[in-house]
Amino acid sequence: MCPERQVYLLDPQSLPPETIAVTFAKTSRSPQSFRDIAAELTAEKSAAFHEKWVVGYGHASVAEHAVLHIAVENASRLAIETLESCRLASYTEKSTRYQKWGSEDFFHPPELAGHPLENRYLETCRTLFEHYQQALPKVREVIASEYPCQPDEDEATWERRIRSKYVDVCRFYLPAAALANVGVTINARALEHTLRKMLSHPLEEVRALGTEIKNVARSVVPTLVKYADAVPYLQALPPFLAQEAEGTPIASDDWCHLIAWDAEAETLALAACLFRYSHLTFEQARKKVAALTVEEKTALVQRILGNLDRFTPPIRELEHIGYTFEVTLDQGGYFELKRHRMMTLSPQPLSTYLGYTIPRAIEAAGLYDSYNRVMEMADQTYRALAVWNPEVAAYVVPNAFRRRALIRLNFRQAWHLIALRSAANAHFSLRRLAQRMAERIQAVTPLLGQFLLVNPDETWQQIEARYFLRA
Ligand SMILES: Cc1cc2nc3c(=O)[nH]c(=O)nc-3n(C[C@H](O)[C@H](O)[C@H](O)COP(=O)(O)OP(=O)(O)OC[C@H]3O[C@@H](n4cnc5c(N)ncnc54)[C@H](O)[C@@H]3O)c2cc1C
């Protein structure tokens, strides 16, 4: 008789993560049930298994079955960038859109202890935070008059409705030293990779945070992250490449430049869709698509993309075509953009060299002059510090300053990012970017691009004019 199907959970309350990982790994060679395998294991046997198979023979994927939930509090947003650089993990952090920062909620880098510029750093951060706090009620007034309380709305509901709108503007003051909390769910393999990056990092804070994470992780996965250490390759290559790339920083001609896309992208994507559900060679599928009339192609794309809502992603075959963008946006916006994991993101170091943006509401709140003064102050402090240590200098850079990044993403990820970030509840920096990316994608792949779920109620030009004095 056919054995009965079984589905059950391995209980993380009673089985440590390393034991769960071994239980799953052993099914590869053992005919026993998972329950029986787990019953025979101890923490010591699990550790010995991992030493032999994961560490010794490099069967590293086994470590993916050991999952940790790590709470990190009061790390700088600059350090969080490295922590969040792993694409195979999940993060939720303190939001600059929904929470407010206190006047001393910023990181004091140990590298600066006793340094002649230490006081200047502290003074600049304190000034930025003071201005942030003074701006909150003033910008709130502007937003409150723009979005008045409705007759059917109580005070608390209205406050919730306008809160993110004025906090969204004031976040431009916050420097990368601002402290945040982040919850991380990550498997032991991805964690080991992240720790290697953190322990190889030029900033002391990132290395110390890496060490602390490693220590707490070892209490539940004693073997799997034991050997995570600094990697000489990761330590040596960035400074070497930085030296090779030395040159004067200039602004890009286009803040959202579509640099490259696949030739014959649409034929390729449609052929991939047919290929997946057929027994054709790819060349046969490609020829089939190439022979279709425009109307037939449109009808095919309509079936593939035409009836989706933003919660139903298109089929995976849309990943076979991609786009490379060079984008420049404010650091606050970049910090949100980097959370999209299904793309390749290469940010340049955070600096003040590309200048800063000015939200329109800052001027409306009567803060134009003081905003410029404090941004100039941050710029000067950054430049003074950067001569000595550009990594440490980055702590002082406010969210208003521009950051440039290279992005490679496939159509499916672009579809998701544009739907999510052009939506009315997204931050205006991201809405502007999503609209412009959509426009570029539509220009080179119009057949597919017409089905992007881009918010039809505004354009990037309207967003720019409405929210930015200087974008
Ligand atoms: C309105 C709004 C409010 C937000 N507020 C906060 C906040 O307060 N704090 C905060 O930290 N972040 C916040 N975010 C960011 C959000 O949590 C996501 O990190 C971000 O939008 C990236 O998008 P994504 O997770 O959909 O997927 P991406 O990383 O862009 O990945 C694309 C798709 O791949 C799949 N995917 C990727 N990784 C995984 C995974 N590990 N497991 C399962 N599926 C995966 C999902 O289907 C996902 O939609 C907010 C976002 C929005 C839109």
The ligand as a Gaussian input file, in Angstrom:
#p B3LYP/6-31G(d) Opt

LIG

0 1
 C        3.426000      51.216000       2.860000
 C        4.748000      50.628000       3.274000
 C        5.196000      50.804000       4.573000
 C        6.423000      50.260000       4.973000
 N        6.840000      50.434000       6.272000
 C        7.994000      49.867000       6.671000
 C        8.439000      50.007000       8.028000
 O        7.818000      50.672000       8.848000
 N        9.591000      49.406000       8.379000
 C       10.303000      48.673000       7.479000
 O       11.331000      48.135000       7.855000
 N        9.927000      48.532000       6.200000
 C        8.802000      49.119000       5.773000
 N        8.422000      48.985000       4.455000
 C        9.302000      48.255000       3.512000
 C        8.774000      46.849000       3.273000
 O        8.732000      46.160000       4.488000
 C        9.665000      46.075000       2.285000
 O       10.892000      45.781000       2.860000
 C        9.936000      46.779000       1.008000
 O        8.768000      47.353000       0.514000
 C       10.532000      45.808000      -0.025000
 O        9.518000      45.143000      -0.722000
 P        9.128000      43.615000      -0.635000
 O        9.386000      43.061000       0.709000
 O        7.747000      43.456000      -1.151000
 O       10.001000      42.797000      -1.608000
 P       11.324000      42.799000      -2.476000
 O       12.473000      42.678000      -1.595000
 O       11.264000      43.886000      -3.486000
 O       11.142000      41.405000      -3.214000
 C       10.204000      41.214000      -4.291000
 C        9.264000      40.079000      -3.958000
 O       10.016000      38.908000      -3.716000
 C        9.425000      38.140000      -2.662000
 N       10.372000      38.055000      -1.544000
 C       11.569000      38.686000      -1.452000
 N       12.203000      38.285000      -0.351000
 C       11.398000      37.413000       0.278000
 C       11.501000      36.652000       1.469000
 N       12.585000      36.690000       2.235000
 N       10.476000      35.864000       1.802000
 C        9.371000      35.795000       1.035000
 N        9.204000      36.482000      -0.109000
 C       10.222000      37.274000      -0.478000
 C        8.138000      38.839000      -2.293000
 O        7.088000      38.324000      -3.059000
 C        8.426000      40.265000      -2.696000
 O        7.262000      41.000000      -2.930000
 C        7.222000      49.534000       4.040000
 C        6.760000      49.389000       2.719000
 C        5.551000      49.914000       2.333000
 C        5.114000      49.758000       0.909000

